């Protein structure tokens, strides 16, 4: 019998959050009305993070993506306090030197879960890519059962390919969207956030037109995807998740047209899932750590 060529599924889980998740601090009447109209389940996404972490260790908040890391991290410290999380620590990493610091790595080694805040995903990959911190993160996710969460840019950075720049959320024209290598906790999956609120379905389709072997995962605000076994999904929160699959597309002209020209993609498959739904991504888990 031939040996399997597939890699073992990672033991850890991912919690990919679409941004603007309820933190229990909606103060203005307008914010409260918006939450009510959208059927927010108060803090459901962050509550799931706390529940999944359990007593395994502290929730470690990494605000590296944010331009205001202190205030960003403190917002989550307050939110987790409302949820009675046993312990929350902040790992404020702002340079590649810090990402290779043994003291920083020791905190990550003892984490029960990790949360990457929003901001700019390119900051995450530029500062953390190839460092001891990234290697420890991948090792603990693959072998130790670590829960790794990210919101907005923090979620986008989990996967390869990673969206890192776009001149327009719409992404109708060839070349408007740029991709690079992410933190490599998910392979062959492109993650995008604020997906419905910012109308990002077309830009995701452009990414898939350039490589139909990838799957697109578009996550709406106050909504999350819990990933187990590297590909099994559970939807959490108040909004929708869209899964775009171009593996069976019949044709595209993305390779023929000039830059700044609208593209064609025929046969794109779309799934729309709400809270509580489950789905298995049509990919093979790949984890090298």
GUBA-371597 format. One record per residue (C-alpha): residue number from 1; z, x, y. Coordinates in steps of 0.2 Angstrom, whole numbers, plus 5000, padded with zeros to 4 digits. Example, Ala and Ser with C-alpha at 12.3 -4.5 7.8 and 13.67 -1.06 7.14 Angstrom:
<sites>
nr = 1 Z = 5039 X = 5062 Y = 4978
nr = 2 Z = 5036 X = 5068 Y = 4995
</sites>
This chain:
<sites>
nr = 1 Z = 5000 X = 5000 Y = 5000
nr = 2 Z = 4995 X = 5007 Y = 5017
nr = 3 Z = 5009 X = 5011 Y = 5029
nr = 4 Z = 5010 X = 5000 Y = 5044
nr = 5 Z = 5003 X = 5007 Y = 5060
nr = 6 Z = 5013 X = 4996 Y = 5072
nr = 7 Z = 5028 X = 5002 Y = 5080
nr = 8 Z = 5045 X = 4995 Y = 5077
nr = 9 Z = 5050 X = 4981 Y = 5090
nr = 10 Z = 5062 X = 4986 Y = 5103
nr = 11 Z = 5080 X = 4981 Y = 5100
nr = 12 Z = 5083 X = 4977 Y = 5118
nr = 13 Z = 5078 X = 4962 Y = 5129
nr = 14 Z = 5070 X = 4960 Y = 5145
nr = 15 Z = 5074 X = 4947 Y = 5159
nr = 16 Z = 5059 X = 4946 Y = 5170
nr = 17 Z = 5063 X = 4936 Y = 5186
nr = 18 Z = 5050 X = 4929 Y = 5198
nr = 19 Z = 5060 X = 4932 Y = 5213
nr = 20 Z = 5070 X = 4921 Y = 5225
nr = 21 Z = 5082 X = 4916 Y = 5211
nr = 22 Z = 5097 X = 4906 Y = 5216
nr = 23 Z = 5112 X = 4917 Y = 5220
nr = 24 Z = 5124 X = 4902 Y = 5224
nr = 25 Z = 5123 X = 4906 Y = 5243
nr = 26 Z = 5111 X = 4893 Y = 5250
nr = 27 Z = 5120 X = 4889 Y = 5266
nr = 28 Z = 5108 X = 4880 Y = 5278
nr = 29 Z = 5104 X = 4862 Y = 5276
nr = 30 Z = 5086 X = 4867 Y = 5274
nr = 31 Z = 5090 X = 4879 Y = 5260
nr = 32 Z = 5100 X = 4866 Y = 5251
nr = 33 Z = 5087 X = 4853 Y = 5253
nr = 34 Z = 5074 X = 4865 Y = 5246
nr = 35 Z = 5085 X = 4869 Y = 5231
nr = 36 Z = 5087 X = 4851 Y = 5228
nr = 37 Z = 5069 X = 4846 Y = 5229
nr = 38 Z = 5064 X = 4860 Y = 5217
nr = 39 Z = 5077 X = 4855 Y = 5205
nr = 40 Z = 5086 X = 4872 Y = 5205
nr = 41 Z = 5098 X = 4874 Y = 5192
nr = 42 Z = 5111 X = 4883 Y = 5202
nr = 43 Z = 5111 X = 4902 Y = 5197
nr = 44 Z = 5104 X = 4898 Y = 5180
nr = 45 Z = 5094 X = 4914 Y = 5179
nr = 46 Z = 5108 X = 4925 Y = 5184
nr = 47 Z = 5120 X = 4916 Y = 5173
nr = 48 Z = 5108 X = 4920 Y = 5158
nr = 49 Z = 5109 X = 4938 Y = 5163
nr = 50 Z = 5128 X = 4938 Y = 5163
nr = 51 Z = 5128 X = 4928 Y = 5146
nr = 52 Z = 5116 X = 4940 Y = 5138
nr = 53 Z = 5126 X = 4955 Y = 5144
nr = 54 Z = 5143 X = 4948 Y = 5137
nr = 55 Z = 5156 X = 4961 Y = 5135
nr = 56 Z = 5145 X = 4976 Y = 5130
nr = 57 Z = 5147 X = 4985 Y = 5147
nr = 58 Z = 5145 X = 4983 Y = 5166
nr = 59 Z = 5130 X = 4975 Y = 5174
nr = 60 Z = 5122 X = 4990 Y = 5183
nr = 61 Z = 5112 X = 4985 Y = 5199
nr = 62 Z = 5098 X = 4998 Y = 5204
nr = 63 Z = 5092 X = 4994 Y = 5221
nr = 64 Z = 5079 X = 5008 Y = 5222
nr = 65 Z = 5064 X = 4997 Y = 5226
nr = 66 Z = 5072 X = 4990 Y = 5241
nr = 67 Z = 5070 X = 4996 Y = 5259
nr = 68 Z = 5089 X = 4990 Y = 5262
nr = 69 Z = 5097 X = 4996 Y = 5245
nr = 70 Z = 5115 X = 4993 Y = 5251
nr = 71 Z = 5113 X = 4975 Y = 5257
nr = 72 Z = 5101 X = 4971 Y = 5242
nr = 73 Z = 5114 X = 4977 Y = 5229
nr = 74 Z = 5129 X = 4969 Y = 5238
nr = 75 Z = 5120 X = 4952 Y = 5237
nr = 76 Z = 5120 X = 4954 Y = 5218
nr = 77 Z = 5138 X = 4960 Y = 5217
nr = 78 Z = 5143 X = 4944 Y = 5226
nr = 79 Z = 5132 X = 4933 Y = 5215
nr = 80 Z = 5139 X = 4940 Y = 5199
nr = 81 Z = 5156 X = 4938 Y = 5206
nr = 82 Z = 5153 X = 4920 Y = 5208
nr = 83 Z = 5148 X = 4920 Y = 5190
nr = 84 Z = 5164 X = 4929 Y = 5185
nr = 85 Z = 5155 X = 4944 Y = 5177
nr = 86 Z = 5168 X = 4956 Y = 5171
nr = 87 Z = 5161 X = 4972 Y = 5179
nr = 88 Z = 5146 X = 4976 Y = 5191
nr = 89 Z = 5142 X = 4994 Y = 5196
nr = 90 Z = 5128 X = 5000 Y = 5209
nr = 91 Z = 5117 X = 5014 Y = 5205
nr = 92 Z = 5109 X = 5018 Y = 5222
nr = 93 Z = 5095 X = 5030 Y = 5217
nr = 94 Z = 5085 X = 5036 Y = 5231
nr = 95 Z = 5076 X = 5052 Y = 5225
nr = 96 Z = 5069 X = 5060 Y = 5210
nr = 97 Z = 5083 X = 5073 Y = 5211
nr = 98 Z = 5096 X = 5059 Y = 5209
nr = 99 Z = 5086 X = 5051 Y = 5195
nr = 100 Z = 5088 X = 5067 Y = 5185
nr = 101 Z = 5107 X = 5069 Y = 5189
nr = 102 Z = 5118 X = 5069 Y = 5173
nr = 103 Z = 5131 X = 5059 Y = 5182
nr = 104 Z = 5118 X = 5045 Y = 5186
nr = 105 Z = 5112 X = 5045 Y = 5168
nr = 106 Z = 5130 X = 5044 Y = 5162
nr = 107 Z = 5132 X = 5027 Y = 5171
nr = 108 Z = 5116 X = 5021 Y = 5163
nr = 109 Z = 5122 X = 5027 Y = 5146
nr = 110 Z = 5137 X = 5015 Y = 5147
nr = 111 Z = 5128 X = 5000 Y = 5155
nr = 112 Z = 5129 X = 4983 Y = 5146
nr = 113 Z = 5113 X = 4978 Y = 5156
nr = 114 Z = 5103 X = 4984 Y = 5171
nr = 115 Z = 5096 X = 4974 Y = 5185
nr = 116 Z = 5082 X = 4981 Y = 5196
nr = 117 Z = 5081 X = 4972 Y = 5213
nr = 118 Z = 5066 X = 4967 Y = 5223
nr = 119 Z = 5057 X = 4977 Y = 5236
nr = 120 Z = 5042 X = 4989 Y = 5232
nr = 121 Z = 5037 X = 4992 Y = 5214
nr = 122 Z = 5028 X = 5008 Y = 5219
nr = 123 Z = 5045 X = 5015 Y = 5225
nr = 124 Z = 5052 X = 5012 Y = 5207
nr = 125 Z = 5038 X = 5021 Y = 5198
nr = 126 Z = 5036 X = 5035 Y = 5211
nr = 127 Z = 5054 X = 5039 Y = 5211
nr = 128 Z = 5059 X = 5035 Y = 5193
nr = 129 Z = 5043 X = 5039 Y = 5183
nr = 130 Z = 5045 X = 5053 Y = 5171
nr = 131 Z = 5063 X = 5056 Y = 5176
nr = 132 Z = 5079 X = 5057 Y = 5164
nr = 133 Z = 5083 X = 5040 Y = 5171
nr = 134 Z = 5067 X = 5032 Y = 5165
nr = 135 Z = 5068 X = 5041 Y = 5148
nr = 136 Z = 5086 X = 5035 Y = 5146
nr = 137 Z = 5081 X = 5017 Y = 5150
nr = 138 Z = 5067 X = 5017 Y = 5138
nr = 139 Z = 5078 X = 5025 Y = 5124
nr = 140 Z = 5092 X = 5012 Y = 5127
nr = 141 Z = 5080 X = 4998 Y = 5127
nr = 142 Z = 5071 X = 5003 Y = 5112
nr = 143 Z = 5086 X = 5008 Y = 5101
nr = 144 Z = 5102 X = 5002 Y = 5108
nr = 145 Z = 5099 X = 4984 Y = 5112
nr = 146 Z = 5100 X = 4986 Y = 5131
nr = 147 Z = 5096 X = 4971 Y = 5142
nr = 148 Z = 5084 X = 4977 Y = 5156
nr = 149 Z = 5082 X = 4964 Y = 5170
nr = 150 Z = 5071 X = 4965 Y = 5186
nr = 151 Z = 5067 X = 4953 Y = 5200
nr = 152 Z = 5051 X = 4952 Y = 5210
nr = 153 Z = 5046 X = 4970 Y = 5212
nr = 154 Z = 5059 X = 4975 Y = 5199
nr = 155 Z = 5050 X = 4963 Y = 5186
nr = 156 Z = 5033 X = 4969 Y = 5191
nr = 157 Z = 5037 X = 4987 Y = 5187
nr = 158 Z = 5043 X = 4984 Y = 5169
nr = 159 Z = 5025 X = 4983 Y = 5163
nr = 160 Z = 5009 X = 4993 Y = 5161
nr = 161 Z = 4998 X = 4990 Y = 5169
nr = 162 Z = 5008 X = 4987 Y = 5185
nr = 163 Z = 5001 X = 4979 Y = 5201
nr = 164 Z = 5006 X = 4990 Y = 5215
nr = 165 Z = 4995 X = 4985 Y = 5230
nr = 166 Z = 4983 X = 4971 Y = 5236
nr = 167 Z = 4975 X = 4967 Y = 5252
nr = 168 Z = 4977 X = 4949 Y = 5249
nr = 169 Z = 4987 X = 4938 Y = 5237
nr = 170 Z = 4972 X = 4928 Y = 5233
nr = 171 Z = 4962 X = 4943 Y = 5226
nr = 172 Z = 4945 X = 4935 Y = 5225
nr = 173 Z = 4936 X = 4951 Y = 5229
nr = 174 Z = 4933 X = 4966 Y = 5218
nr = 175 Z = 4944 X = 4980 Y = 5223
nr = 176 Z = 4957 X = 4970 Y = 5232
nr = 177 Z = 4970 X = 4973 Y = 5218
nr = 178 Z = 4976 X = 4990 Y = 5212
nr = 179 Z = 4985 X = 4994 Y = 5196
nr = 180 Z = 4994 X = 5009 Y = 5189
nr = 181 Z = 5007 X = 5014 Y = 5176
nr = 182 Z = 5023 X = 5005 Y = 5176
nr = 183 Z = 5040 X = 5009 Y = 5168
nr = 184 Z = 5032 X = 5006 Y = 5151
nr = 185 Z = 5045 X = 4994 Y = 5144
nr = 186 Z = 5030 X = 4982 Y = 5141
nr = 187 Z = 5013 X = 4987 Y = 5136
nr = 188 Z = 4996 X = 4978 Y = 5138
nr = 189 Z = 5005 X = 4965 Y = 5149
nr = 190 Z = 5003 X = 4963 Y = 5168
nr = 191 Z = 5018 X = 4955 Y = 5177
nr = 192 Z = 5016 X = 4946 Y = 5193
nr = 193 Z = 5030 X = 4936 Y = 5203
nr = 194 Z = 5031 X = 4923 Y = 5216
nr = 195 Z = 5016 X = 4917 Y = 5206
nr = 196 Z = 5014 X = 4899 Y = 5212
nr = 197 Z = 5022 X = 4900 Y = 5229
nr = 198 Z = 5010 X = 4914 Y = 5234
nr = 199 Z = 4995 X = 4908 Y = 5225
nr = 200 Z = 4992 X = 4924 Y = 5214
nr = 201 Z = 4983 X = 4917 Y = 5199
nr = 202 Z = 4966 X = 4923 Y = 5205
nr = 203 Z = 4972 X = 4941 Y = 5208
nr = 204 Z = 4979 X = 4941 Y = 5190
nr = 205 Z = 4962 X = 4935 Y = 5183
nr = 206 Z = 4954 X = 4950 Y = 5192
nr = 207 Z = 4966 X = 4962 Y = 5183
nr = 208 Z = 4961 X = 4954 Y = 5166
nr = 209 Z = 4943 X = 4954 Y = 5170
nr = 210 Z = 4944 X = 4973 Y = 5172
nr = 211 Z = 4953 X = 4974 Y = 5155
nr = 212 Z = 4953 X = 4958 Y = 5144
nr = 213 Z = 4964 X = 4966 Y = 5131
nr = 214 Z = 4979 X = 4964 Y = 5143
nr = 215 Z = 4989 X = 4948 Y = 5145
nr = 216 Z = 4994 X = 4941 Y = 5162
nr = 217 Z = 5012 X = 4935 Y = 5164
nr = 218 Z = 5014 X = 4925 Y = 5181
nr = 219 Z = 5032 X = 4920 Y = 5185
nr = 220 Z = 5037 X = 4908 Y = 5198
nr = 221 Z = 5052 X = 4910 Y = 5210
nr = 222 Z = 5069 X = 4905 Y = 5203
nr = 223 Z = 5062 X = 4907 Y = 5185
nr = 224 Z = 5063 X = 4920 Y = 5172
nr = 225 Z = 5056 X = 4926 Y = 5156
nr = 226 Z = 5068 X = 4932 Y = 5142
nr = 227 Z = 5058 X = 4944 Y = 5131
nr = 228 Z = 5064 X = 4949 Y = 5114
nr = 229 Z = 5056 X = 4959 Y = 5100
nr = 230 Z = 5044 X = 4965 Y = 5114
nr = 231 Z = 5034 X = 4949 Y = 5114
nr = 232 Z = 5044 X = 4933 Y = 5110
nr = 233 Z = 5047 X = 4924 Y = 5126
nr = 234 Z = 5059 X = 4911 Y = 5132
nr = 235 Z = 5057 X = 4903 Y = 5149
nr = 236 Z = 5073 X = 4901 Y = 5160
nr = 237 Z = 5075 X = 4893 Y = 5177
nr = 238 Z = 5068 X = 4879 Y = 5188
nr = 239 Z = 5050 X = 4884 Y = 5189
nr = 240 Z = 5034 X = 4888 Y = 5179
nr = 241 Z = 5028 X = 4903 Y = 5170
nr = 242 Z = 5009 X = 4905 Y = 5168
nr = 243 Z = 5002 X = 4915 Y = 5154
nr = 244 Z = 4984 X = 4921 Y = 5156
nr = 245 Z = 4974 X = 4927 Y = 5141
nr = 246 Z = 4956 X = 4934 Y = 5142
nr = 247 Z = 4954 X = 4942 Y = 5125
nr = 248 Z = 4942 X = 4928 Y = 5120
nr = 249 Z = 4933 X = 4927 Y = 5137
nr = 250 Z = 4914 X = 4926 Y = 5135
nr = 251 Z = 4908 X = 4936 Y = 5150
nr = 252 Z = 4913 X = 4944 Y = 5167
nr = 253 Z = 4903 X = 4953 Y = 5180
nr = 254 Z = 4917 X = 4963 Y = 5187
nr = 255 Z = 4908 X = 4979 Y = 5181
nr = 256 Z = 4892 X = 4975 Y = 5189
nr = 257 Z = 4896 X = 4969 Y = 5206
nr = 258 Z = 4899 X = 4979 Y = 5222
nr = 259 Z = 4916 X = 4981 Y = 5230
nr = 260 Z = 4922 X = 4967 Y = 5241
nr = 261 Z = 4912 X = 4954 Y = 5231
nr = 262 Z = 4919 X = 4939 Y = 5222
nr = 263 Z = 4919 X = 4941 Y = 5203
nr = 264 Z = 4916 X = 4929 Y = 5188
nr = 265 Z = 4926 X = 4928 Y = 5173
nr = 266 Z = 4922 X = 4915 Y = 5160
nr = 267 Z = 4933 X = 4908 Y = 5145
nr = 268 Z = 4950 X = 4913 Y = 5153
nr = 269 Z = 4964 X = 4904 Y = 5143
nr = 270 Z = 4979 X = 4898 Y = 5153
nr = 271 Z = 4996 X = 4892 Y = 5147
nr = 272 Z = 5009 X = 4884 Y = 5158
nr = 273 Z = 5027 X = 4884 Y = 5152
nr = 274 Z = 5043 X = 4877 Y = 5160
nr = 275 Z = 5061 X = 4880 Y = 5156
nr = 276 Z = 5066 X = 4880 Y = 5138
nr = 277 Z = 5049 X = 4883 Y = 5131
nr = 278 Z = 5045 X = 4898 Y = 5120
nr = 279 Z = 5029 X = 4908 Y = 5117
nr = 280 Z = 5024 X = 4923 Y = 5108
nr = 281 Z = 5012 X = 4935 Y = 5117
nr = 282 Z = 4996 X = 4940 Y = 5108
nr = 283 Z = 5000 X = 4958 Y = 5108
nr = 284 Z = 5008 X = 4971 Y = 5097
nr = 285 Z = 5024 X = 4978 Y = 5103
nr = 286 Z = 5023 X = 4997 Y = 5107
nr = 287 Z = 5038 X = 5007 Y = 5112
nr = 288 Z = 5039 X = 5026 Y = 5112
nr = 289 Z = 5056 X = 5032 Y = 5117
</sites>
